[in-house]
Amino acid sequence: MDLFEQHLFKQTKVASILRKPPGRVGLRSLNVRVAIQFETKTMTDLQAVEKSIGFDSSEQRVFLHLWRTYDLFKAIEDTCLSKFGVTPQQYNALRVLKAAYPNGMQTMQLGQRMISRGPDMTRMLDRLESMKLINRARGKENRRAVEAAITQAGLTLLETMATEIVAMHQHQLGHLSPNQQTQLVRLLRIARQPHEDLSCNWLE
């Protein structure tokens, strides 16, 4: 239990004591004074906890929790996808192209729809094409644009992966109730909203 959780535990403890009948004269009034003093000091104490643990702010504390969660989830994802010889970004690209199938998609548009945007889209597509999972060709209407399309081999790979992908996400987040998952999505959407661009407005 970290220091912040200890504060929450103490606050719950005080509240539970106040709900109990007093054992002797003056005990209830003493409990009330303790509760009021604790409530008054809560924000100051939380700031002290953040400093003592090494947080510069409450926002940094939230960010580090997100980072740690991402790191744990990514390790689970990497383990799963490595069985099929693809990276998370490559899998993401295949899923986006599957949504466009049987049509292709301009590589620039594909890059915008990726959840995580790597620095070298061309190299990633080179790799997928060498694995026969996608095809690339010049656009029919705009010859300067390059379009990528998933192949039958790519579709087959995604179908083969489907069961394990569901199991992977169950392993990552299955311990949360449906209501908790909905609340988490809502909070994450609120957290990124000021920084989001329109290219990812399809993520609901």
Summary of the structure (lengths in Angstrom):
residues: 204
radius of gyration: 25.5
end to end distance: 34.0
largest distance: 88.7
contacts: 480
relative contact order: 0.08
helix: 70%
strand: 6%
